[in-house]
Amino acid sequence: MKILIFFSTLFICLAAHADKRIYSIDSIGNRQYDKPSYTITDNGRIYETDSIGNKRYDKQSYKIEGDKILPTDSIGNRQYDKPQFEMK
């Protein structure tokens, strides 16, 4: 029984921390909760997120491929008319 509780707790903790969040900060390092934040999922998709953590699928999203950040629509299709970014 203890093993079952341990593994279920471990699974919940890992599932809750699967996504990474990016917040806007000001010049002294405080989070700007009134500005949009972004969520990076495990598959490399980047979504704009509102202040309570809901993904904004109606806004511009991106996909990380290698060292490039490519703009995509809400279902993941590449948008060739939008600029792409490169990480260095």
URHU-V752030 format. One record per residue. SS is DSSP state (alpha for helix, beta for strand, coil for the rest). OMEGA is omega in radians with two decimals (none if undefined). Layout:
[[SS,OMEGA] [SS,OMEGA]]
This chain:
[[coil,3.13] [alpha,3.13] [alpha,3.11] [alpha,3.11] [alpha,3.14] [alpha,-3.11] [alpha,3.10] [alpha,3.07] [alpha,3.10] [alpha,3.13] [alpha,3.14] [alpha,3.14] [alpha,3.13] [alpha,3.14] [alpha,-3.12] [alpha,-3.08] [coil,-3.10] [coil,-3.09] [coil,3.07] [beta,3.13] [beta,3.06] [beta,-3.12] [coil,2.96] [coil,3.11] [beta,3.08] [coil,-3.02] [coil,3.13] [coil,3.02] [coil,3.11] [coil,3.09] [beta,3.11] [coil,-3.07] [coil,3.12] [coil,3.11] [coil,-3.11] [coil,3.01] [beta,-3.09] [beta,3.10] [beta,3.06] [beta,-3.13] [coil,-3.12] [coil,-3.12] [coil,3.06] [coil,3.10] [beta,3.13] [beta,-3.14] [beta,2.98] [beta,-3.06] [beta,3.11] [coil,-3.01] [coil,-3.14] [coil,3.02] [coil,3.11] [coil,3.12] [beta,3.14] [coil,-3.10] [coil,3.13] [coil,3.13] [coil,3.13] [coil,3.06] [beta,-3.07] [beta,3.06] [beta,3.11] [beta,3.06] [beta,-3.10] [coil,3.10] [coil,3.14] [beta,3.05] [beta,-3.03] [beta,3.10] [beta,3.13] [beta,3.03] [coil,-3.02] [coil,3.13] [coil,3.02] [coil,3.11] [coil,-3.12] [beta,3.07] [coil,-3.05] [coil,-3.14] [coil,3.13] [coil,-3.13] [coil,3.05] [coil,-3.11] [beta,3.14] [beta,3.10] [coil,3.11] [coil,none]]
